[in-house]
Amino acid sequence: MIKKYIKTTPVEAIQVTNDNREEVRKFAFLQRIVFGNETIMHSIDTLEGKMHFSDGDYLIKNQTGECYVCRKDIFEKTYKEVDE
């Protein structure tokens, strides 16, 4: 019988807002982040190249400490907050 499964792995993540630029920089301290003047012109350098993101999107830190971008709608469908 075929069944559906969900793989969940706890990750560290931060939602990017206009008010938390320094917190985002500290979170992704190993990588270069450039914030644009508008809410949609941000970028982060990753091993795969430059990724662009907007306010409202999330940065997720993987097991090696590298951060990558996840769009807000995808993040909120995929991840559930973990109570510690």
C-alpha positions, 0 to 999 in steps of 0.5 A: 500500500502506498502512503504519504510521509513527511520528512521534518528536520529542525533547522535554524531560520530567520525571517527577513524584515525591514527592522532586523537587518543586523540580526540577519547579518549576525545569523549569516555571519559567514556569508556576504549579504547585501540589502538593497534600498527597496524591500526586494533587492537583497542578495546573499552569496552562497556556494551555488552562487548569488541568491536574491530575496525579499523582505518576508522571505526566510534564511535557513541555516544548514548543518554546515552553517551556510544560509540559503533563501526560502520564499515566505510562502514555501517556508510557511507550507514546509516548516512548523515552529518547534517548541524548545 
